[in-house]
Amino acid sequence: MNERQIEILEKLIYLKCIGGRHTSKDNVIKGFPTHERGNIKKELGNLIKKGYILQKPTSYGMEVSNNPKMLPEIRRLLESIS
């Protein structure tokens, strides 16, 4: 787990996007430096593949949220870095 992946998970928790509450992929990328946004998109994809983040297709685009089943592990990761 690298620093960018942890920042993405942390942002989704800050936005309270867990399970049924989700946000646009674009909203996750906002707030990161513009030169890093390509890396953030890549790391977001890696987190989806690992199962930390769930995707939900909607009529207005793809939405994402933290996987509630992985929440204890996500919190443990976030506590270990603080």
C-alpha positions in Angstrom: 0.0 0.0 0.0 1.6 3.2 -1.1 1.1 6.8 0.1 -1.3 7.8 -2.7 -3.5 4.8 -2.1 -3.8 5.6 1.5 -4.6 9.3 0.7 -7.4 8.1 -1.6 -8.9 5.8 1.1 -8.6 8.6 3.6 -10.4 11.0 1.4 -13.3 8.6 0.8 -13.6 8.2 4.6 -13.5 11.9 5.1 -16.3 12.2 2.5 -18.2 9.4 4.3 -18.3 7.4 1.2 -18.7 3.8 2.5 -20.9 1.2 0.9 -24.2 2.7 -0.3 -23.0 6.3 -0.1 -20.7 7.0 -3.1 -19.1 9.8 -5.0 -17.9 10.4 -8.6 -14.4 9.3 -9.5 -13.8 12.9 -10.5 -14.5 14.1 -7.0 -11.9 11.7 -5.6 -9.3 13.1 -8.0 -10.1 16.7 -7.1 -7.8 18.3 -4.5 -4.7 16.4 -5.6 -2.0 18.4 -7.5 -2.8 18.5 -11.3 0.5 16.9 -12.2 -0.4 13.9 -9.9 -3.9 13.2 -11.2 -2.8 10.6 -13.7 -1.1 8.6 -10.9 -4.2 9.1 -8.7 -6.5 7.6 -11.4 -4.1 4.6 -11.7 -3.9 4.1 -8.0 -7.7 4.3 -7.8 -7.9 1.5 -10.3 -5.5 -0.6 -8.3 -7.6 -0.1 -5.1 -10.7 -1.2 -7.1 -8.8 -4.4 -8.3 -7.7 -5.1 -4.7 -11.3 -4.8 -3.4 -10.8 -1.8 -1.1 -13.0 0.4 -3.3 -16.4 -0.6 -4.8 -17.7 0.8 -8.1 -21.4 1.6 -8.8 -22.5 2.4 -12.4 -25.1 5.2 -12.5 -26.8 7.0 -15.4 -24.5 10.0 -14.9 -21.2 8.1 -14.6 -19.2 5.7 -12.5 -19.3 6.2 -8.7 -17.0 4.8 -6.1 -17.0 4.2 -2.3 -15.0 2.3 0.3 -15.9 -1.4 0.6 -17.6 -1.7 4.0 -16.3 -5.3 4.3 -12.7 -3.9 4.1 -13.3 -1.0 6.5 -11.6 -2.6 9.6 -8.5 -3.2 7.5 -8.7 0.3 6.0 -8.9 1.9 9.4 -6.0 -0.3 10.6 -3.9 1.0 7.7 -4.8 4.6 8.4 -4.0 4.2 12.1 -0.6 2.7 11.4 0.5 5.7 9.4 -0.6 8.3 11.9 
